[in-house]
Amino acid sequence: MTETPINKTLLRVRDLHVAYGKIAALHGVDLDVAEGETVALIGANGAGKSTILRAISGLLKPSQGSIHWDGREIAGLPAEKVVAGGIAHCPEERHVWPAMTVRENLMLGAFLTSSKHRVEERVGMAFHRFPRLRERYKQMAGTLSGGEQQMLAIARALMSEPRLLLLDEPSLGLSPKMADEVFDVVREINGHGVTVLVVEQNVHNALAVASRAYVVETGAISTEADSATLLEDPEVLNAYLGA
C-alpha cells in the first residue's frame, strides 16, 4: 500500500451535482485529493463513479457545485482547458484508436504541445515506461491485447505530463496477471510524482494501490476512510468483497 505524506490539497470537490438530461446522477458529492496521493473511488456499477471523473475532466458540466484544482475553479471548463491545466483522463474501456499505430495514438496525447522535440521526448519516456509498447510501436492499436491497449491508454494520457491522472476501471476485462501489471504501472507513476484518482470495480486492486478510498452509492459518497480501515469494515466486505 502506498504511504502518502500529508501534502496540500490539489483537488477539492464540493456539493457536486450532475444530471443526464432530467436524470440526476450525482447528488452533492464532496471529496479531496492531496498532492502525491493515490485515491480510489469504489462502489457498484451505476453508482456514479465514472460520472465524477467526467465532471472533473470537463466531459460533463455540473448542474451545481464546485471543483477546485490547485486553488482554481474548473467546474464547467472545456476538457482541453482542463488538460492544459494538468489533469489527464484515461477513460473506461480504453478508447484507443484501433486503425492508428501505437505511436500515432501516443502522439494524440500530446495534442497541446507545439514543440516537436518535447513530443519526441515524451514518446521516448512512454516507451521507457512501457517496453511492450516500444516493441509494437508500428502495430495497429486494434491488434493489441486488452492489457496492452490499457497500457497504451495510460501512456497516451501521460503524454500531456499531467499532475493528476484520472483512471477509470484500468483492470476492466483483464486477466488477473495483466491487471497486476497495470497496477504496478499505477504505483510507478505515483512514485514519480503523479497524483492518481482511480475508479476501480475490483476493490482488492483499488485498496491495494490507494492510500484512501471513497465509497460511492447512488450518486453520493457514503464512506471515506483509509484503505486499511475499509478492508476491516464488515459492511464494505459484505457489499464489495463477497465476505
Solvent accessible surface area in square Angstrom, and as a share of the most:
residue,aa,sasa,rsa
1,M,114,0.51
2,T,34,0.20
3,E,152,0.68
4,T,37,0.21
5,P,91,0.57
6,I,179,0.91
7,N,56,0.28
8,K,112,0.47
9,T,48,0.28
10,L,3,0.02
11,L,0,0.00
12,R,96,0.35
13,V,0,0.00
14,R,80,0.29
15,D,60,0.31
16,L,0,0.00
17,H,50,0.22
18,V,2,0.01
19,A,44,0.34
20,Y,92,0.35
21,G,75,0.72
22,K,206,0.87
23,I,129,0.66
24,A,55,0.43
25,A,20,0.16
26,L,1,0.01
27,H,88,0.39
28,G,25,0.24
29,V,0,0.00
30,D,69,0.36
31,L,3,0.01
32,D,38,0.20
33,V,0,0.00
34,A,18,0.14
35,E,61,0.27
36,G,21,0.20
37,E,12,0.05
38,T,1,0.00
39,V,0,0.00
40,A,0,0.00
41,L,0,0.00
42,I,0,0.00
43,G,2,0.02
44,A,55,0.42
45,N,123,0.63
46,G,83,0.80
47,A,8,0.06
48,G,11,0.10
49,K,10,0.04
50,S,20,0.13
51,T,8,0.05
52,I,0,0.00
53,L,0,0.00
54,R,79,0.29
55,A,2,0.02
56,I,1,0.01
57,S,7,0.05
58,G,18,0.17
59,L,106,0.53
60,L,38,0.19
61,K,159,0.67
62,P,17,0.11
63,S,84,0.54
64,Q,94,0.42
65,G,35,0.33
66,S,26,0.17
67,I,0,0.00
68,H,63,0.28
69,W,8,0.03
70,D,59,0.31
71,G,70,0.68
72,R,123,0.45
73,E,75,0.34
74,I,5,0.02
75,A,31,0.24
76,G,31,0.30
77,L,44,0.22
78,P,60,0.38
79,A,30,0.23
80,E,88,0.39
81,K,114,0.48
82,V,3,0.02
83,V,34,0.19
84,A,74,0.57
85,G,27,0.26
86,G,11,0.10
87,I,2,0.01
88,A,4,0.03
89,H,35,0.16
90,C,1,0.01
91,P,36,0.22
92,E,49,0.22
93,E,107,0.48
94,R,34,0.12
95,H,116,0.52
96,V,17,0.10
97,W,143,0.50
98,P,82,0.52
99,A,85,0.66
100,M,57,0.25
101,T,23,0.13
102,V,0,0.00
103,R,74,0.27
104,E,76,0.34
105,N,0,0.00
106,L,0,0.00
107,M,72,0.32
108,L,72,0.36
109,G,12,0.12
110,A,5,0.04
111,F,121,0.51
112,L,86,0.43
113,T,32,0.18
114,S,117,0.75
115,S,51,0.33
116,K,176,0.74
117,H,131,0.58
118,R,74,0.27
119,V,14,0.08
120,E,78,0.35
121,E,71,0.32
122,R,30,0.11
123,V,4,0.02
124,G,40,0.38
125,M,98,0.44
126,A,7,0.05
127,F,20,0.08
128,H,146,0.65
129,R,62,0.23
130,F,4,0.01
131,P,66,0.42
132,R,71,0.26
133,L,0,0.00
134,R,116,0.42
135,E,127,0.57
136,R,69,0.25
137,Y,85,0.32
138,K,145,0.61
139,Q,67,0.30
140,M,90,0.40
141,A,0,0.00
142,G,37,0.36
143,T,91,0.53
144,L,11,0.05
145,S,56,0.36
146,G,31,0.30
147,G,4,0.04
148,E,14,0.06
149,Q,36,0.16
150,Q,1,0.01
151,M,13,0.06
152,L,0,0.00
153,A,1,0.01
154,I,0,0.00
155,A,1,0.01
156,R,31,0.11
157,A,12,0.09
158,L,20,0.10
159,M,2,0.01
160,S,27,0.18
161,E,71,0.32
162,P,9,0.05
163,R,90,0.33
164,L,0,0.00
165,L,1,0.00
166,L,0,0.00
167,L,0,0.00
168,D,3,0.02
169,E,10,0.05
170,P,0,0.00
171,S,14,0.09
172,L,67,0.33
173,G,78,0.75
174,L,26,0.13
175,S,61,0.40
176,P,113,0.71
177,K,148,0.63
178,M,32,0.14
179,A,6,0.04
180,D,83,0.43
181,E,41,0.18
182,V,0,0.00
183,F,5,0.02
184,D,80,0.41
185,V,19,0.11
186,V,1,0.00
187,R,91,0.33
188,E,66,0.30
189,I,0,0.00
190,N,12,0.06
191,G,66,0.63
192,H,131,0.59
193,G,55,0.53
194,V,20,0.11
195,T,1,0.00
196,V,0,0.00
197,L,0,0.00
198,V,0,0.00
199,V,1,0.00
200,E,1,0.00
201,Q,72,0.32
202,N,66,0.34
203,V,7,0.04
204,H,115,0.51
205,N,26,0.13
206,A,0,0.00
207,L,0,0.00
208,A,42,0.33
209,V,1,0.00
210,A,0,0.00
211,S,15,0.10
212,R,48,0.18
213,A,0,0.00
214,Y,13,0.05
215,V,3,0.02
216,V,0,0.00
217,E,80,0.36
218,T,116,0.67
219,G,1,0.01
220,A,33,0.26
221,I,42,0.21
222,S,63,0.40
223,T,47,0.27
224,E,79,0.35
225,A,19,0.15
226,D,65,0.34
227,S,0,0.00
228,A,50,0.38
229,T,69,0.40
230,L,1,0.00
231,L,63,0.32
232,E,138,0.62
233,D,40,0.21
234,P,88,0.55
235,E,138,0.62
236,V,7,0.04
237,L,45,0.23
238,N,99,0.51
239,A,69,0.53
240,Y,49,0.18
241,L,37,0.18
242,G,71,0.68
243,A,87,0.68
